[in-house]
Amino acid sequence: MLCDIDGTLSPIVSRAEDAWVPEQTSRLLAAIARRYARVACVSGRPAAEARRLVGVGGIVYVGSHGAEMLEPGASTPRPNHAFERWAPRVREFVRRHDDRSLRNPRVRIEDKGPIAAFHWRGAPDEAAARRRVEELAREAEEEGFATHWGRKVLEVRPPVPFGKGRAVEELVSPRSVEAAMFGGDDATDLDAWDALDRLVAGGSLRAGVRVGVRSDEAPAAILSRAHVVVDGVDGFRQVLSALAEA
């Protein structure tokens, strides 16, 4: 049982640091972890931050969209070393661009290790803030970084192959399981669904279940490609409850 965190387990909030996972959801994840071969949260947050937010020790946390993995009982995550080598360059890019052109429109910068996220959700003029972030994206690409757009956020990333799909394949492939499920609400979760499809096509899984979490900002593909669509984090918690009772 694999899933995203923000927008799936945790309600979307204006500031990432204000997010929370309801205690009932955490208890359900702990119960599922005792019954299923592997339970993992695959998030854009750093793995240690994901564990702190969810609060369940017996599951795997994949952080930075697949760039690091924190196993149950481990004190530190296992990183993608090629990815980590770019961290100083990402931080230097942020240092050079953290100026009035970002502060005046209230663009917020989130340090995610080797990834820098630029948020404009809740800015006084979101359209103006997005225009400045679009300029920033072009500057980042000109300097050789990869960029990724999410819901009112731009991520500047190392140009190293990684993603939720690769993480899903690593989580599932070494284990003798017949079926896997991934629940998500945003564009990066489509990569995880693609990985489930590949595992089924290659015979590693008999079934890969795509659970989409509906919201006002959910990409159209989340709703059109999902096998099951649920309404928000409350709807996904009902999925967890059903799994815990199965």
C-alpha positions in Angstrom: 0.0 0.0 0.0 1.7 3.1 -1.3 0.6 6.7 -1.2 1.4 10.4 -1.4 1.1 12.6 1.7 0.1 16.2 0.9 -3.4 16.3 -0.5 -3.8 12.6 0.1 -3.1 12.0 3.8 -2.8 15.6 4.8 -5.1 18.5 3.7 -3.5 21.1 1.4 -2.6 24.2 3.3 -1.1 27.6 2.3 2.2 26.9 4.0 3.8 23.5 3.8 5.1 23.7 7.4 1.5 24.0 8.7 0.4 20.7 7.3 -0.8 17.9 9.6 -2.0 14.3 9.2 -5.0 13.5 11.3 -4.4 11.1 14.2 -7.0 8.7 12.9 -5.2 8.4 9.6 -1.9 7.7 11.3 -3.5 5.0 13.4 -5.0 3.4 10.2 -1.6 3.4 8.5 0.0 1.7 11.6 -2.7 -1.0 11.5 -2.3 -1.6 7.8 1.5 -1.8 8.2 1.0 -4.8 10.5 -1.1 -6.7 7.8 0.5 -5.8 4.5 3.8 -6.7 2.9 4.9 -3.1 2.7 3.4 0.3 3.4 5.2 3.4 2.2 4.6 7.2 1.9 6.2 8.6 -1.2 6.4 12.4 -0.9 8.1 15.5 -2.3 9.1 16.3 1.3 12.4 15.2 2.8 12.0 11.7 4.1 12.7 12.6 7.7 10.1 15.4 7.5 7.6 13.0 6.0 8.1 10.6 8.9 7.7 13.4 11.4 4.5 14.6 9.7 2.9 11.1 9.4 4.1 9.9 12.8 4.2 6.1 12.0 7.5 4.4 12.6 6.8 1.0 11.0 6.5 2.2 7.4 8.9 3.3 4.6 9.2 7.0 3.8 10.5 7.9 0.3 11.4 11.6 0.2 12.2 14.3 -2.4 10.0 12.5 -5.0 12.1 9.4 -4.8 15.6 10.7 -4.2 15.9 9.3 -0.7 14.4 6.3 1.3 14.0 6.0 5.0 13.4 2.4 6.1 11.5 1.5 9.3 13.9 1.7 12.3 16.6 3.6 10.3 17.8 6.9 11.8 18.9 8.4 8.5 17.6 8.0 4.9 19.5 6.3 2.1 20.2 9.0 -0.5 20.6 9.0 -4.2 24.2 10.2 -4.2 24.2 11.6 -7.7 21.2 13.6 -6.7 22.8 14.8 -3.5 25.9 16.1 -5.2 23.8 18.8 -6.8 22.5 20.1 -3.5 25.2 22.9 -3.1 24.5 24.2 -6.6 20.7 24.3 -5.9 21.3 26.2 -2.7 23.6 28.6 -4.4 20.9 29.2 -7.1 18.4 30.0 -4.3 20.9 32.3 -2.6 21.4 34.3 -5.7 17.7 34.6 -6.5 16.3 35.2 -3.0 15.8 39.0 -3.6 13.1 41.6 -3.8 11.8 40.3 -7.0 10.6 37.2 -5.1 9.9 38.8 -1.7 7.7 41.6 -3.0 5.1 39.3 -4.6 5.4 37.0 -1.5 6.9 34.0 -3.2 8.0 31.6 -0.4 11.0 29.4 -0.7 11.0 25.9 0.8 14.4 24.1 1.3 13.9 20.4 0.4 17.5 19.4 0.5 18.6 19.0 -3.2 15.3 20.5 -4.3 14.2 24.1 -3.9 10.5 24.8 -4.0 9.0 28.2 -4.8 5.4 28.6 -3.6 3.0 31.3 -4.6 -0.2 29.9 -3.0 -1.8 32.7 -0.9 0.3 35.5 -2.4 -1.6 38.8 -2.5 -1.4 38.7 -6.3 -1.0 35.1 -7.3 -0.9 35.9 -11.0 2.0 38.4 -10.5 3.8 35.9 -8.3 3.4 33.1 -10.8 4.9 35.4 -13.6 8.0 36.0 -11.5 8.3 32.2 -10.8 7.9 31.5 -14.5 10.9 33.8 -15.2 12.8 32.0 -12.4 12.1 28.6 -14.1 13.6 29.8 -17.4 16.7 31.0 -15.5 17.0 27.7 -13.7 16.8 25.7 -17.0 19.4 28.0 -18.6 21.7 27.1 -15.7 21.2 23.4 -16.3 18.7 22.5 -13.6 15.5 20.5 -14.1 12.2 22.2 -13.2 8.9 20.7 -12.2 5.5 22.4 -11.8 3.1 21.4 -9.1 0.0 23.0 -7.7 1.0 26.6 -7.2 4.7 25.6 -6.8 7.8 25.3 -8.9 10.5 22.9 -7.9 14.1 23.5 -9.1 15.8 20.1 -9.1 19.1 18.4 -10.0 19.1 17.1 -13.6 19.4 13.5 -12.4 16.9 10.7 -13.3 14.7 10.1 -10.3 11.0 10.2 -9.5 8.1 8.5 -7.7 7.9 5.9 -10.4 11.5 4.7 -9.8 10.7 4.6 -6.1 7.6 2.5 -6.6 9.6 0.0 -8.7 12.2 -0.3 -6.0 9.6 -0.7 -3.3 7.6 -3.4 -5.1 10.0 -5.3 -7.3 12.1 -7.1 -4.6 9.0 -8.3 -2.8 6.8 -11.3 -3.6 3.5 -9.5 -3.8 0.6 -9.9 -6.3 -1.0 -6.5 -6.1 0.0 -2.9 -5.2 -2.0 0.3 -4.8 -0.9 3.9 -5.0 -3.0 6.8 -3.9 -2.3 10.3 -5.0 -3.7 13.7 -6.0 -1.1 15.5 -8.1 0.9 15.3 -11.3 3.9 13.6 -9.7 1.7 10.8 -8.6 1.0 9.9 -12.3 4.7 8.8 -12.5 3.9 6.3 -9.7 0.9 5.0 -11.6 3.0 4.6 -14.7 5.4 2.4 -12.7 2.5 0.2 -11.5 1.4 -0.2 -15.1 5.0 -1.2 -16.1 5.2 -3.7 -13.2 1.9 -5.3 -14.3 2.9 -5.4 -18.0 6.2 -7.0 -17.0 4.6 -9.7 -14.9 5.9 -8.5 -11.6 2.4 -7.7 -10.4 -1.0 -9.2 -11.2 -2.7 -5.9 -10.4 -1.8 -2.3 -9.8 -4.6 -0.1 -8.4 -4.7 3.6 -9.0 -6.6 5.6 -6.4 -7.1 9.3 -7.3 -7.9 11.9 -4.7 -10.3 14.5 -6.0 -9.8 18.2 -5.2 -10.5 21.6 -6.8 -6.9 21.6 -8.1 -6.4 17.9 -9.0 -5.0 17.5 -12.6 -7.5 16.1 -15.0 -5.4 13.0 -15.6 -5.7 12.1 -11.9 -9.4 11.8 -12.3 -9.5 10.2 -15.7 -6.8 7.6 -15.1 -7.8 6.5 -11.6 -9.4 3.1 -11.1 -11.1 4.6 -8.0 -11.7 8.3 -7.3 -12.3 9.5 -3.7 -13.2 12.9 -2.4 -10.3 14.6 -0.6 -8.3 13.3 2.4 -11.5 12.1 4.1 -12.3 9.9 1.1 -8.8 8.4 1.1 -9.0 7.8 4.8 -12.1 5.6 4.0 -9.9 3.6 1.7 -7.4 3.1 4.5 -10.2 2.1 6.8 -11.4 -0.5 4.3 -7.9 -1.9 4.0 -7.4 -2.1 7.7 -10.7 -4.1 8.1 -10.3 -6.4 5.1 
